[in-house]
Amino acid sequence: MIARILTSVAALALTAGASAAEYRLTILHTNDFHSRFEPINKYDSTCDAEDQAEGKCFGGTARLVTAIADARARAENSILVDGGDQFQGSLFYTYYKGKAAAEFMNQLGYDGMTVGNHEFDDGPEVLRGFMDAVGFPVLMSNADVSAEPALADVLKKSTVIERGGEKIGLIGLTPEDTHELASPGKNVKFSDPVAAVQAEVDRLTAEGVNKIVVLSHSGYGVDQRVAAETTGVDVIVGGHSNTYLSNTSEKAAGPYPTVVNGVQIVQAYAYGKFLGELSVTFDDAGNVVSAEGEPLIMDAAVSEDAATLDRIAELAQPLDEIRNKVVAETAEPVEGSRDVCRVQECQMGNLVADAMLDRVKDQGVTIAIANSGGIRASLDAGEVTMGEVLTILPFQNTLSTFQIDGKTLVAALENGVSQVEDVKGRFPQVAGLKFSWDSSAAPNEGRVQEVMVAEGEGFVPIDPAKTYVVVTNDYVRNGGDGYAMFQGDDKNAYDFGPDLADVLAEYLAAQGAYTPYTDGRISRVK
């Protein structure tokens, strides 16, 4: 009897010891915030006073202050991290660049973030200014910045933080094609994410760090590849693809977390609409024992911190005169969501392309091509303010006109549909031409089936040898989103036209109550 009691006591002691060895960490995370310090509506644009009064708004930094404080209070140990793209997307960025983001991220107490492609929109110097202003590490593993004076010896690949007596390794990851998506300059060289992550994992592991979190602004698909092809990663906090993961919503792209090769992958949509909350339990060797959670929606049920609201209102004062000006009217909502516009013809794509072509048609321009990645929001029905226009087109792009032959134009369309599976921003919205494409063909190997160009009152097949005059934005004309075929000084180009947002506002104003439409100018045959 005594022996059995002693055995039971020993077993309880072992159980207690095993339990004590477990380490619980709550990972709070955001991604693709895009300067949405104020609440957004269901179209991801700035919420107006009427919707705010009716409780129809989401997100905003003031809600995040409350939600993050509540989440920290219920967690044993917690970290707050970001998956990149704090920059760009509203007048706050246009006016303040990274200063407002730095201020609020410091207030929220972030522990680390990765560099998103939009952190390079205004070059390495603006990124460096942001890094100097924040009190946490900004990371990027898959790039060589040694030749860039603004970033060399400052932008680190990884870091180690401590929480609850345990070391946690954080590794940053940025899109390998950032040189096509933003303006990092010629001195920053990007590399394969798998090799970069593995190199940092190996280095951190050698230093005795056995809990490793990758902060990845590379998209849901790349995150799954990194998880499958590396060893030693425990969690990937994602971004870039604006992916909504959930265990409760039918709209989710996958479960939260998505588990690949034992790696827990999470992402929380975008624009501050959700706060990701993943609770992970590690054993003493740093292995993940369990992981569970769900993105928390930042709706009207989450109260807004009063002091933060006051500070946002103060920062907004210089912006109000610009953005509150009513410039046009829509008869119906205009669909501009990335999930639609990056894979097919969409209403906002037609509107933007039509506006571009209308502005320069008297210059002999007959074709417009707009990259869907430049379209950042939808419009609701009714009055349209300049602030809404600038939310849709926040990048301060200018109109560019140039000449190009039909063969190269078809190659450009091939590029445009080459990454539809990954919902990339290069998908072309067009005016003055029609084309069909076949998704069963390999990328850049004949997906584009038929191209017809406007001529007279109708459309005729494109002539590979004929020279066409095209309008796009200066970003695409200079090779952005993979449109390298548009680059060069041999195209009689003019890259300094009016701001695209002004072009859209003026076009809308001339339409009366604008009615959105699609007309089959882009068709998918398979």
C-alpha positions, 0 to 999 in steps of 0.5 A: 500500500505504501509502495503504491502511494509512493509510486502515485506521488512520484507520478504526480511529481513527474506530471507536475514537472512536465507541466511546469516545463511547458511554455505558453506564448500568445502571439498577437499580430497584424499585417497590411495595415496600410495607414488605416489609423481611422476606422474603415467601412465594409469596402476597406475605405475610410468610414464616414460619420453616418456609418460610424454612428450606426456602428458599421465601422471596423478597425482603427488604431483606437480599437487596436489599443483596447483589443491589444490591452485586453489580449495581453491581460488574458495571456500568460506571455505575449508578443505583438508583431506585424507582417509588414506594409504599415506604409501607404494607403491613406492620406496619413501616409501621403502627408506624414510618410512613416512618422504616424505609423512609428508613433502609433506602433510605439504606443501599441508596444510592438515587439518586431515587424518585417519589411513589407514591399510598401515600406520601400515605396519612397525609397530606403531613406524613408524606411530608415527614418521609420526604423530610427523612430520605432523602439522595436526591430524591423527585420528582413532576412532575404536581401543583401543591403550591404551596398545601401548606405541608408540600411547597411549595418542597421536593417537586421535579418533576425533578432532575439527577444525574451518573454517570460524568461524564454528566448524567441527568435524573430526572422523577417521576410520580404517579397523576393520581387520587391524590386518590381513592386516598390522602389528599393533602389539598385543597391538592395538585392533580394533572394530566395526566401527558403534559403534565407530563412533556413540560414537564420534558423540555423544561426539562431539554433546554434545560439540556443534559441529553440522558439522561432517565429518568421514574420513574413510579408511574402503571401500565404502561398510562399509561407506554405512553401517556406514551412514545407522546405525548412526545418526549425521554424515554429510559427509564420506570421504572414502578410502581403496576400491579405489572407483571412484565415479562420476556423469559423468563417466560410469566407476564410482561405484556410484554417487558423492556424494552417499547419504545414510540416508542423509549422503554424501559419497565421495571417489576419486579413488587412487594414486593422480589421482583425487582430490575430491571436494565436496561443502556442504551447511549447515543450521544454525542447522548443517543440510546438505542443499545441496551437489555437486561436482565431482572428478577433474582429475589430467591430463596434463591439470593441471600444475605442481608446479616447486618447488615441481618438484625440491624437488621430483627430489632431493628426487628421486636421491638415488632411481634412480640407483635402479629403472632405471635399466632395468631388463626384457621385456614384449611383451604385457601389463600385467593386474594387476589392483585390479578390475580384480586380486581381483575377478578372475584369472589375468595375473599379478597373474599368472606371480607372482605365476608362478615366486614364484613356479619356484624359489622353485620347486627344493625344492619339492614345488608344489603349489604357492598361492599369495594374490592379495592384494600384487599386486599393479600395471599393466605393459605396454609393452616393457622394464621393470625396477626394479622400475616398479617391485617394484611398482607392489610388494612394500611390501618387502615380502619374499618367505615362504615355508611350509607344509600343508594338502589338507583339510587345503589348501581347507580352505585357498582357501575358505578364499581367495574367501570369500570376493570377493563381497568387492574386498578384497586383500585375493583373491588367485592367484595360480600356481600348482593347479586349482580350481572352485568356486561358488559365490552363496554359502555363504562365507566359506561354500562351495564356493570352488567346485573342487580343482585339483593339478599338478601331473606328466604331468597333474592334479589330485583331491586334497587329503584332507589327503595328505601333500603338500609343498606350497610357498607364501609370509611371510605376508600370511604365518603369517596369513595376509589377513585372512590366519590364517590356514597358521600360526604356528610353526608346518608346517616345514616353512621357512619364510626368502626366497628371496625378492618377487620383486627380484624373479619376476624380475629374472623370467621375465628376464629369459623369454625373451619378456614375453607374459602374459596369463590366462589359466583357473586355476581359474574358477567361476561356478556361 
